[in-house]
Amino acid sequence: MSRRIALLGSTGSVGVQAVDIVLRNPDRFRVTALAAAGTNVAVLADQAARLGVEQVAVALPQAEQPLRAALTAAGATAEVLVGPDGVEQVAARGDDVVLNAMTGSIGLRPTLAALTAGSTLALANKESLIVGGPLVRAAARPGQIVPVDSEHSAIAQCLRGGDPSEVARLVLTASGGPFRGRSREELHDVTPAEALAHPTWDMGRMVTTNSATLVNKGLEVIEAHLLFDLPFERIDVVVHPQSMVHSMVEFTDGSTLAQCSPPDMRLPIALGLGWPDRVPDAAPGCDWTTASTWQFLPLDDEAFPAVALARQVGSAGSTYPAVYNAANEECVDAFHEVRIRFTDIVDTVARVVREHTAPSGAITLSDVLDAEMWARSQARAILGG
């Protein structure tokens, strides 16, 4: 029997690749519902028609009528849901798998809805776990969350090679982004276009910029802590420009297991949909007949302080990760509007984090949302926006 899948963020990079995997494996997967922001209704309607889905949700209310027209033109008959509640409704259907490939902390409510409904959560929306860490972990049963980020998928695969008690440390790899090797002084005047010229991955504006600042790697360190329950001092980051080794696990006897493959998100996406089973021919493997060299370099924390800041934020817990993420999103927008310099992004995030006072005791969803709103407002005030 094929797995029923609800796909959130279907028109983004991960979503489009997930649709490709499903269409190539109709005996294994069936997408029943789609959700997206609504900025590309033509692609969304085409996906709905090709997949024969039952429901389509758009977060933006103004996208409703263009979507209905596009669905009619594509010959799709799916029910249309509108607004954030509509996206949550798709996540809460109770399908076998919910792939959350939304961008940003807007994915938190759908993540909680999917977990509450009992679906396996294939998680590509790292922000929802990071900003709502205690809430998400409390809602999830053991093994209910399957990571789709290439680094965390790699770790999950490597962990099959030993008992949890045998794990010494996790090693996340980072490509280093487009500015690897530059000093902090050399980063002051880089342009938005340069920041978007990632050497390996094709991603949206926010994620690509986060990869350039290494905020993305900082978020992934927090995500690894929450997913695999290891303390931050046992989670390392190493720069690996070739992006062939996606992450590693070092065991207590000195052995290290690495997951290697050419950089292609279809592999972790397929594994997220099929977990714990692999999907044959999901992506090409390594060509071991061709000579190649793989490098591993230490992270330059002076030029790229985002990872060290993320460790502090993750260790503090509570609403600090939500503040880190929300302030960064505001700063990335300001950078692309050419209102601040590249190095101002993380500097401003650090200042907002320092000025935050977290609530005492266990946090609620309202605490997280309030902290995000405060962080955005504080960042805008600092930036003069």
N, C-alpha and C positions, 0 to 999 in steps of 0.2 A: 504494500500500500504506500502511495506517495505521501510525503509530508506536506501538510498544509502550512503555508507561510504567509505572514503579513509583513510587508516590506515598507518601512518608514524611511523617507529620504530617497525615494526611488529614482529621482531625476539627477541626483548627484553622482559623483564618480563611483563610489562604492555601490550605489543603487543600480546604476546602469550595468556595471559588471555582474552584479547579482542576477539581474534579469537575463543576461547572456548565459550564465551558468544554468539557470532554471530551464531556459529554452533548449539548451543542449542536453538536458537530463529530465525529460518529461515523465519518465517512469519513476523518478525518485522524488521530484519536487512539483508542487503546484502552488502558485501564488494566488491567494484568494482575495487579497485587499492591498491597496497601495495608498501611501500618504506622501505628500510633498508640500513644500512651502506654497507653491502655486505660481512661481516665477517662470515656469516653462510648461505651460499647459499642453502645448503641441506634443512634446515628448511624453508627458504623462498620459495623454489620451491614446497615443500610439501604443504605449506599454499596456494600458488597460485592454485595448482591442486584441493585441497579440497574446496576452496572457488569459483573457477571458475572466477577469476578476469580478467579484461580486460587489465590492465597494471601492470608492476612491475618495480620499479626503484631501482638502487643501487648507492650509493654515490661514492663508490670507483671504478674508471675505470678498475682496474685490476680484478674486480669481474665479469665483463661482460661475458667473455667466459665461466668460470665455471658456472655462472648462466644459460646461454643458454643451456649448456649441462645438467644441473640438471633439468631444465624445460622440456626438451625433454624426459629425463628419467622418469619424473613424469607424463608425458602425458598432460602437461599444454601448452596452446597456447597463452599466454599473450604477448602483446607487451613489449619489453624491453627498458627502458630508463636508461641513464647512466650519472653519475656526479651530482653535486649539482643542476644544472639546471633541470635535470630529476626529482629529488625529488620535486623541486618547481612546476614542471609541474603537478605532481600528486596532490599536494596540491591545485593547481589552477583549477582543473577540474570542480568545481562548484557542487560537490556532496552535499547531504543534510548535512552531518556531516564529518568533518575532525578531526580524533583523532590524535593529535600530541604527540606521545610517544617517540620522539627522546631524546637523552641525550646530554645536553650541549647547548651552545649558537648557535651551528650550526642550531638549529631549528628556529631561528629568521626569516630568509627569507621565509621558508614554512608557518610560522604563519601569516606573512603579506600577503602572496599569498592567503591563505585560506580565510582570512577576506575580502580581496579585491574582491574575487570571490563570496562573499555573503554566504559562507557556515557557519553553526554553528561550532565553534571551540571547541571541547572537548580537554581541555588543560591539558596534563600531563607533558609537557615540560616547567616547570616553568621558566627556564633560559631565554627563548625567551621573556617572559613578563618582567622579571626583568631587563635584559640588554637593552631592547628596549622599556621600559615603556611608554614614551610619544608617540612614534611612533605607538605602538600597540594600545594604548587607542584611538588615533586619527583615526585609521583605523577601529575600531570596533563600530558597532551600539549598542545601549543598549540591553543587554541580549544575544549578539552574542557569548560571551565567557562563556563556562560552565566549571568550574574547575573539574579536575579529581584527583588531590592530595587529599588524604583522609581527611586532615584537612580542606581544603577549600571547599570540597564537603560537609563536616559536617556543616560548617558555612552557606553555601548556603541553606542547608536544614533547619537549625535552624532559619534563617532569614524569612522563610515562616510564622513564628509564631508571627510576629509583623511588624509594619510599620517602615520604615527606620528612621523616626524621633524618634522612641522609643528605638533605640539601644544605650546603654551606652558604651559597650566595647566588643571586641572580645577576646576570650581566646583560644589560640592554645595550644594543648597538645603535649608533647614530651616524647618519651619513656625513654630518657636519654642515649640511646645507650649502648654499652658494658662496658663503663667506668663510669657509674653513681655512684656517691658517692666517687670517687677518687679525691685526691687533685691534684693541678697542679704539685707538685713535683713527685707524683706517676705516672704522665702521661708522663714524659720525655722519658722513655725508653720502652714504649709499642711498640709492633712489628706490622708490616702490617697484619700478620695473626690474631693477637688479634683484630685489628681494623675492620677486616672483619667479626668477629664473632658477628653479630647483634643478640640480643635476641628475636626479634619479626619478622622482615621483611627479605625477601630474595630479594636482589637487586644487581645491578651491582657494580663494584669496586668503581666508583666515588661516587655514591649516598650513598653507605654503609659507605665509609670513611667520607663523609660529615655528615652523621648521627652520627658518632663517635666523630667528632670535634664539632658538632652542627652547622656547617656552613649551613647545610641543613635547620635547623630551622631558622637561620638568613635569608636565602633566602625566606623562607615561610612567615616571618614577612613582608618583602618587598612586596611579592606577595599579601598578604592579604590587605596591604595598597592600592595597585594598583587595585585590584579586587573590593574591597568594599568601597573604598574612605573614609576611616577613618584615622585620624592622628595617628602617631606612639605611642603617649602617651595613646591612647585608644586601643592598641593591646598588650595583655599580653601573656606570655609563662609560662606554668606550667608543671612540670615533672610528668608524669603519667605512671609508669613502665608497667602496665598491658595492655596498648594500647587498652582498650575497649571503652573509651570515646575519640572520635576522634577530637573533639573541641567543644567549647561552645560559646553561645552568651548571654551576660548579658543585660537586658533591664532596662530602667530608673526607673521602679517601684521596682527594686530589684530582679525580677524574672530572673532565668538563665535557658535557654534551652540547653540541651546537646544531641548530636547524638551518640548513642552507638551501637556497634556491634562487634563481634569477629574480630580480625585483618585479613581482607581478601580483597584484592584490587578489587576483582570482583564486589563488591557492588558499589563503586564510579565509576568504569569503566562503568558498566551497566547503572548507572544513567546518566553519561555523554553522552552515546550513545542515551538514551531514553528521556532525559530531555524535558519537566518537568515531564514526566511519569516514574513511577518505573517499573522495570522488575521483574516479580514474580520469586522467587526462584533463584535470582542472587547469593546469598551466604547464608550460615546458619545464623540464628539469635542467640541471647543470650539464654543460658540455665538458666532460672530463678529458676529451681528446685534444683540447686546445690549451696551450700553455697560458697561465694567468698568475697574477700576483695579488694577494689580498693583504691589505694593511690594517693595522690596529694601532690607534694613536690615543694618547691621553687627552681628556677634555680640558680646554683652556677656560677655567672658571673666571679669569679676569676679563677676558673679552666677551664671554658668554655667561653672565651670572645667573641666568634664569633657572638653571638646574639646582644650584645651591640654594636659591631662594625658595624653590619648590620643596626642597627637603625641609626647610624651616617651616614652611606653611603646612606641609603634610604632617609634620611632627606635632605642630600646634593643634591640628584637627579643628573640630567644631565648624564654624563658618568661615575660617580663614581660606580654605581652598576655593570656596565660592567667591570670595572677594578677589583672590588672585586671578581667577579665570575671568570674572566680569570686568575687572579693571583692565585686564589685558585686551579684551575685545574692544573696549572703548579706545584704548591707545592704538590698536592696529588700525581702526577706522580713521583716527586722527592722522596717523602716519601716511595713509593712502590719500588723505585729503591734503597732504603736504603742509600740515599745521605743526608737526613736530619732527625731530630727527629720529633716525633709526634707534640710536642708543637711548633716546628718551622713553622708548616703550617700556623696557624693563625697569629703568630708573623710576618711572612714574608708578608702575605696579608696586614696586618695593615701598614707595612712600605711602601709597594707599593702604597696603598691608600693615605698615607700622602704625597708621592712624586708626586702625580698626580695633574695636573692643567687642569681643565675641560674647554672646549670652552665656550665662552660667548654666551648668547642667546639660541634660540631653537636649539636642536640637530638634525642632519640628520643621516641617516643610515651609511653614510661614517664616521661620527664622532664616532659612536658606534664601527664600525669595526676597525678604527684607534686606538681608546682607548684600545680595546682588544689586538691588536697587540703590542702596547706599553707596556701594563701590562704584557704580556707574556715575552717580551724581558727584561723588568725590573726585573721581578721575576727570570728569568734565570741568569741575571747578578749578582743579590744579592746572589743567591745560587751557583754561580760559575759554572753554567752549560753551 
